[in-house]
Amino acid sequence: MATIHAPLVPVHIAAICGSMRGDQSYTRMALELALAAARSAGATIDLIDLAAFDLPLCSSPQDRDDNLQVQEMKARVGAAQGIFLGSPEYHNSFSGVLKNALDLMGGDEFRGKVFGLLGVAGGNAGAANTLSHLRVVVRGVGGWSLPVQISIPNVRTAFVDGQLVDRGLEDRIRFLGRELVRFTRLHSMVPELEHRLVEIIDEDV
Ligand SMILES: Cc1cc2nc3c(=O)[nH]c(=O)nc-3n(C[C@H](O)[C@H](O)[C@H](O)COP(=O)(O)O)c2cc1C
């Protein structure tokens, strides 16, 4: 078996927060943990808090290309190779704010990128529906969702003074952050390695 010498490629990770509660948002607090882990794993990071944007409602994405807020969001998401999507669970799905933001973007921002999914919920059933629905949307935009995902149930008591009470849950969020960097890096290396891998596979036949 031939050895592959692969340089570590730089990785930029963006997190899109689908809550409008700004720094009160539990979704945002959880995303900040995941982003901190991603930074520790060597990525540069960007928190895209939709509460800080004044986005138009999507009719057709191209209709909104002249909107400065849409342009900024697209540029920041487009610069990332890996993307966290975080949302509160609203009526058994993810927030309409996040759906509108995703609808304003498309393949240029998302295709072929790696996604880490995170949901928070007020109830004890957690954010399973948010995560499943986001997974379907990621497939729709040509992205790759990590198998690992985070659901935070009973979120109003999960955080005290901005800190997660359950250290095990905090560890799992940090793991999600590291996994996104790991798979984004692997995925980003593929174009450089593809040619060599084809050669190696042919050698092994
Ligand atoms: C319109 C609306 C619908 C909601 N629907 C659900 C729900 O279906 N299940 C649930 O567990 N919590 C539900 N919640 C509670 C939110 O998931 C919870 O308040 C969460 O903390 C909000 O996230 P944020 O702090 O990031 O804004 C709902 C809240 C709102 C405002």
Ligand as a Chemical Component Dictionary entry (heavy atoms), coordinates in Angstrom:
data_LIG
# 
_chem_comp.id                   LIG 
_chem_comp.type                 NON-POLYMER 
_chem_comp.pdbx_formal_charge   0 
_chem_comp.three_letter_code    LIG 
# 
loop_
_chem_comp_atom.comp_id 
_chem_comp_atom.atom_id 
_chem_comp_atom.alt_atom_id 
_chem_comp_atom.type_symbol 
_chem_comp_atom.charge 
_chem_comp_atom.model_Cartn_x 
_chem_comp_atom.model_Cartn_y 
_chem_comp_atom.model_Cartn_z 
_chem_comp_atom.pdbx_ordinal 
LIG C1  C1  C 0 -43.188 29.485 18.354 1  
LIG C2  C2  C 0 -42.525 28.534 19.300 2  
LIG C3  C3  C 0 -42.758 27.196 19.149 3  
LIG C4  C4  C 0 -42.138 26.292 20.000 4  
LIG N1  N1  N 0 -42.354 24.966 19.799 5  
LIG C5  C5  C 0 -41.719 24.071 20.577 6  
LIG C6  C6  C 0 -41.895 22.672 20.342 7  
LIG O1  O1  O 0 -42.578 22.241 19.419 8  
LIG N2  N2  N 0 -41.241 21.810 21.151 9  
LIG C7  C7  C 0 -40.445 22.243 22.177 10 
LIG O2  O2  O 0 -39.884 21.414 22.897 11 
LIG N3  N3  N 0 -40.248 23.569 22.419 12 
LIG C8  C8  C 0 -40.866 24.489 21.635 13 
LIG N4  N4  N 0 -40.655 25.828 21.847 14 
LIG C9  C9  C 0 -39.687 26.256 22.878 15 
LIG C10 C10 C 0 -38.317 26.601 22.269 16 
LIG O3  O3  O 0 -37.752 25.453 21.647 17 
LIG C11 C11 C 0 -37.392 27.113 23.355 18 
LIG O4  O4  O 0 -37.965 28.262 23.927 19 
LIG C12 C12 C 0 -35.965 27.441 22.920 20 
LIG O5  O5  O 0 -35.192 27.804 24.021 21 
LIG C13 C13 C 0 -35.832 28.604 22.050 22 
LIG O6  O6  O 0 -34.471 28.656 21.604 23 
LIG P1  P1  P 0 -33.560 29.957 21.745 24 
LIG O7  O7  O 0 -33.294 30.161 23.234 25 
LIG O8  O8  O 0 -32.321 29.660 21.004 26 
LIG O9  O9  O 0 -34.325 31.110 21.179 27 
LIG C14 C14 C 0 -41.284 26.752 21.031 28 
LIG C15 C15 C 0 -41.081 28.133 21.180 29 
LIG C16 C16 C 0 -41.686 29.009 20.328 30 
LIG C17 C17 C 0 -41.416 30.488 20.491 31 
# 
loop_
_chem_comp_bond.comp_id 
_chem_comp_bond.atom_id_1 
_chem_comp_bond.atom_id_2 
_chem_comp_bond.value_order 
_chem_comp_bond.pdbx_ordinal 
LIG C1  C2  SING 1  
LIG C2  C3  SING 2  
LIG C2  C16 DOUB 3  
LIG C3  C4  DOUB 4  
LIG C4  N1  SING 5  
LIG C4  C14 SING 6  
LIG N1  C5  DOUB 7  
LIG C5  C6  SING 8  
LIG C5  C8  SING 9  
LIG C6  O1  DOUB 10 
LIG C6  N2  SING 11 
LIG N2  C7  SING 12 
LIG C7  O2  DOUB 13 
LIG C7  N3  SING 14 
LIG N3  C8  DOUB 15 
LIG C8  N4  SING 16 
LIG N4  C9  SING 17 
LIG N4  C14 SING 18 
LIG C9  C10 SING 19 
LIG C10 O3  SING 20 
LIG C10 C11 SING 21 
LIG C11 O4  SING 22 
LIG C11 C12 SING 23 
LIG C12 O5  SING 24 
LIG C12 C13 SING 25 
LIG C13 O6  SING 26 
LIG O6  P1  SING 27 
LIG P1  O7  DOUB 28 
LIG P1  O8  SING 29 
LIG P1  O9  SING 30 
LIG C14 C15 DOUB 31 
LIG C15 C16 SING 32 
LIG C16 C17 SING 33 
# 
